[in-house]
Amino acid sequence: MNNKLQKQLLKRSKAAKLERLGKTVSFLALMLITVTVFAIIIFVASKGLATFFSNHVNIIDFLTGKDWNPNVTNAKGQPEVGALPMISGSFVVTILSALLATPFAIGTAIFMNEISPHRGAKLLQPVIELLVGIPSVVYGFIGLTVVVPAIRNIFGGSGFGILAGTFVLFVMILPTVTSMSVDALRSVPRYYREAALALGATQWQTIYKVVLRAATPGMLTAVVFGMARAFGEALAVQMVIGNAALLPTNLVSPASTLTSVLTTGIGNTVMGSLQNNALWSLALVLLMMSLIFNLVIRMIGRKGAMSK
């Protein structure tokens, strides 16, 4: 009798079995994601580094060269695989779109959270969600049919270039930066506002000197996240930037980004050839920049958590 009772007491309950099953499934899912991420990094790195180890291209010349034509060799007998025009084009478009989107995003977030938290949020939240759900090709097509002709009529030239890409990316990252900025403002404790108002501060003084300063780490994270989104955008930028592998000299001349060159060229090369390896090297640069953006976001978030 005692042995039977002891077995019943030591027997796992149904809830315990379900809990153990849930932990096992969660652990396996975590391991799958981790292995997938490392596999992608190793695969892209192995392909991208082949340009320097197999084809013997100098990495400094690759990062600083201004000529991109892998089918042609220069006077030194080295292929023209200078990635500087694409790298600079990606950075210029990303930074300009972030600079353009940040004031609009923060202003919208302040209006939705501080000035009109009920009616403003009810009106603008569906608009932001709609902008997030629009496919990239739609943004690119609108830029191709509206933005490019407008720039052509105002500034002359073909209309394709950095400026067109900036306007398209501005609209694309605006909802992302706005949503994250709203979350950052909502995370500020209510008693911060109450204490500022109790000391005689006006609503704008409370917003500017208390709420925005407390939400600065979260809003910086939103901006960097938007920049990461802009840096990796391919299709929409490809449709409006001109896809010319030239170092940008002004905002209205055709240029290119890492993603635009990758999407237009990767399907026209033979796997293992120099041309294909050079494109994988561009993909490696893009991957490294994405990792750097993620590290910056984590550093900002950690600094914000420590300041609290």
C-alpha positions in Angstrom: 0.0 0.0 0.0 2.8 2.4 0.9 4.7 1.6 -2.3 1.6 2.2 -4.4 1.0 5.5 -2.7 4.7 6.5 -3.1 4.5 5.7 -6.8 1.4 7.8 -7.2 3.0 10.7 -5.4 6.2 10.5 -7.4 4.4 10.1 -10.7 4.5 13.2 -13.0 1.2 14.9 -13.3 -0.4 15.8 -16.6 0.4 19.5 -16.1 4.1 18.7 -15.3 4.4 16.6 -18.5 2.8 19.4 -20.6 5.2 21.9 -19.0 8.2 19.7 -19.8 7.0 19.3 -23.3 6.6 23.0 -23.7 10.1 23.6 -22.4 11.5 21.0 -24.8 9.7 22.5 -27.8 10.8 26.0 -26.9 14.4 24.9 -26.5 14.4 23.1 -29.9 12.9 26.2 -31.6 15.6 28.3 -30.0 18.3 26.0 -31.2 16.8 25.9 -34.7 16.8 29.7 -34.9 20.4 29.9 -33.5 21.7 27.2 -35.9 19.9 28.9 -38.8 21.5 32.3 -38.0 25.0 30.9 -37.7 24.5 28.8 -40.9 23.5 32.0 -42.8 26.5 33.9 -41.5 29.0 31.1 -42.2 27.5 30.5 -45.7 27.6 34.2 -46.7 31.1 34.6 -45.2 32.5 31.6 -47.1 31.1 32.9 -50.4 32.1 36.5 -49.7 35.6 35.8 -48.6 36.3 33.7 -51.7 36.9 36.9 -53.6 39.9 37.7 -51.5 41.3 34.1 -50.9 40.4 32.4 -54.2 40.4 35.3 -56.6 43.2 37.2 -54.8 41.5 40.5 -54.8 42.9 43.0 -52.3 40.4 43.8 -49.6 41.5 47.5 -49.4 41.0 47.9 -53.2 37.6 46.2 -52.9 36.4 48.6 -50.2 38.0 51.8 -51.6 37.9 51.2 -55.3 35.6 53.4 -57.4 35.2 51.2 -60.5 32.7 48.3 -60.5 33.1 46.1 -63.6 34.1 42.5 -62.6 34.4 41.5 -66.2 37.2 43.9 -66.9 40.7 44.0 -65.5 42.6 47.2 -64.7 46.2 48.1 -65.6 47.5 46.0 -62.7 45.7 43.0 -64.0 43.2 43.1 -61.2 39.4 42.9 -61.8 37.6 46.2 -61.3 35.5 45.3 -58.2 35.5 48.5 -56.3 32.6 48.5 -53.9 32.9 52.1 -52.7 30.1 53.5 -55.0 27.6 51.0 -53.7 28.7 51.4 -50.0 28.6 55.2 -50.2 25.3 55.1 -52.0 23.7 52.9 -49.4 25.0 55.1 -46.5 23.9 58.3 -48.2 20.4 57.1 -48.9 20.0 55.6 -45.4 21.3 58.6 -43.5 19.2 61.1 -45.6 16.0 59.1 -45.3 16.6 58.8 -41.5 17.2 62.5 -41.1 14.1 63.2 -43.1 11.9 60.7 -41.3 13.0 61.3 -37.7 11.3 64.8 -37.2 8.0 63.6 -38.7 8.1 60.3 -36.7 8.8 62.0 -33.4 6.3 64.8 -34.0 3.6 62.2 -34.9 4.5 60.1 -31.8 4.2 63.2 -29.6 0.8 64.1 -31.0 -0.5 60.5 -30.6 0.8 60.1 -27.1 0.9 63.5 -25.4 -1.3 66.0 -27.2 -4.2 63.9 -28.5 -3.8 60.4 -27.0 -7.3 59.3 -27.7 -8.5 60.9 -30.9 -5.1 61.3 -32.5 -4.1 57.7 -31.8 -7.4 56.5 -33.1 -6.9 58.4 -36.3 -3.2 57.9 -37.0 -2.7 54.3 -35.8 -4.6 52.7 -38.7 -2.7 54.9 -41.1 0.6 53.7 -39.7 -0.4 50.1 -39.8 -1.6 50.5 -43.4 1.8 52.0 -44.4 3.6 49.1 -42.7 1.5 46.6 -44.7 2.1 48.1 -48.1 4.6 45.9 -50.2 7.9 47.3 -51.2 7.1 46.9 -54.9 4.1 49.3 -54.5 6.4 51.9 -52.9 8.8 51.5 -55.7 6.2 51.7 -58.4 4.8 54.9 -56.8 8.3 56.3 -56.7 8.8 55.4 -60.3 5.6 57.0 -61.5 5.4 60.0 -59.1 8.7 60.9 -57.4 11.0 60.3 -60.4 9.0 62.5 -62.8 8.6 65.2 -60.2 12.4 65.3 -59.5 13.0 65.3 -63.3 10.6 68.3 -63.8 12.0 70.3 -60.8 15.8 69.6 -60.9 16.2 68.3 -64.4 18.2 65.2 -65.4 16.7 61.7 -65.5 15.0 61.9 -62.1 16.7 58.8 -60.9 19.2 59.0 -58.1 19.9 59.5 -54.4 17.0 62.0 -53.9 14.4 59.7 -55.4 15.6 56.8 -53.2 15.6 59.0 -50.2 12.0 60.0 -50.6 10.9 56.4 -51.1 12.8 55.2 -48.1 11.5 58.1 -46.1 7.9 56.9 -46.5 8.9 53.3 -46.0 10.7 53.7 -42.7 8.4 56.4 -41.3 5.8 54.0 -39.8 8.5 51.9 -38.3 10.2 54.8 -36.6 6.9 56.3 -35.5 5.6 53.1 -34.0 8.7 52.5 -32.0 8.8 56.2 -30.9 5.2 55.9 -29.6 6.2 52.8 -27.6 9.2 54.7 -26.2 7.0 57.6 -25.1 4.5 55.3 -23.6 7.2 53.6 -21.5 7.9 56.9 -19.7 6.3 56.6 -16.2 3.2 58.7 -15.7 4.6 60.2 -12.5 7.3 62.0 -14.5 4.7 64.1 -16.2 2.7 64.6 -13.0 5.8 65.7 -11.1 6.7 68.2 -13.9 3.2 69.6 -14.0 3.1 69.9 -10.2 6.3 72.0 -10.3 4.6 74.5 -12.6 5.9 73.3 -16.0 3.6 73.8 -19.0 2.6 70.9 -21.2 5.3 71.6 -23.8 8.0 72.1 -21.2 7.0 68.7 -19.7 7.1 67.1 -23.2 10.4 68.7 -24.2 12.4 68.6 -20.9 11.0 65.5 -19.2 9.3 63.1 -21.5 11.5 63.4 -24.6 14.7 63.2 -22.5 13.4 60.1 -20.6 12.4 58.5 -23.9 15.7 59.3 -25.8 17.2 55.8 -25.7 14.0 54.3 -27.0 13.7 56.9 -29.8 17.4 56.4 -30.8 16.7 52.7 -31.0 13.7 53.5 -33.3 15.9 55.7 -35.6 18.7 53.1 -35.8 16.1 50.3 -36.4 14.7 52.5 -39.2 18.2 53.0 -40.7 18.7 49.2 -40.6 15.5 48.8 -42.5 16.5 51.4 -45.1 20.0 50.0 -45.5 18.7 46.6 -46.4 15.8 47.6 -48.6 16.3 46.4 -52.2 13.3 46.4 -54.6 11.9 49.8 -54.0 15.3 51.5 -54.1 16.3 49.6 -57.2 13.4 51.0 -59.1 14.2 54.6 -58.5 17.9 55.0 -57.8 19.1 54.4 -61.4 21.4 51.4 -60.7 24.5 53.1 -62.0 27.7 51.8 -60.2 29.1 55.3 -60.0 30.3 57.3 -57.0 27.5 59.7 -56.1 28.4 63.3 -57.1 25.0 64.9 -56.4 21.5 63.9 -55.3 19.9 63.8 -58.7 22.5 61.7 -60.6 21.9 57.9 -61.0 23.7 55.9 -58.3 23.4 52.4 -56.8 23.3 50.7 -53.4 24.5 47.3 -52.2 21.1 45.8 -52.5 20.3 47.2 -55.9 23.5 45.8 -57.4 22.9 42.4 -55.7 19.4 42.0 -57.0 20.2 43.0 -60.5 23.4 41.0 -60.9 23.2 37.8 -58.8 20.9 36.0 -61.3 23.2 36.8 -64.2 26.4 35.3 -62.9 27.8 31.7 -62.7 28.2 30.3 -59.2 31.9 30.2 -58.3 33.0 32.8 -60.8 34.7 36.0 -59.9 31.6 38.0 -60.8 29.5 35.8 -58.5 32.0 35.9 -55.7 32.2 39.7 -55.9 28.5 39.9 -55.4 28.7 37.6 -52.4 31.3 40.0 -51.0 28.8 42.8 -51.3 26.3 40.6 -49.5 28.9 40.0 -46.8 29.4 43.8 -46.4 25.6 44.1 -46.1 25.4 41.4 -43.5 28.1 42.9 -41.4 26.4 46.3 -41.5 23.1 44.6 -40.4 25.0 43.0 -37.5 26.5 46.4 -36.6 23.1 48.0 -36.6 21.8 45.3 -34.3 24.7 45.8 -31.9 24.1 49.5 -31.8 20.5 48.9 -31.0 21.4 46.6 -28.1 24.0 49.1 -26.8 21.4 51.9 -26.8 18.8 49.7 -25.1 21.3 48.6 -22.5 22.4 52.2 -21.8 18.7 53.2 -21.5 18.1 50.4 -19.1 21.1 51.4 -17.0 20.0 55.1 -16.9 16.7 54.1 -15.4 
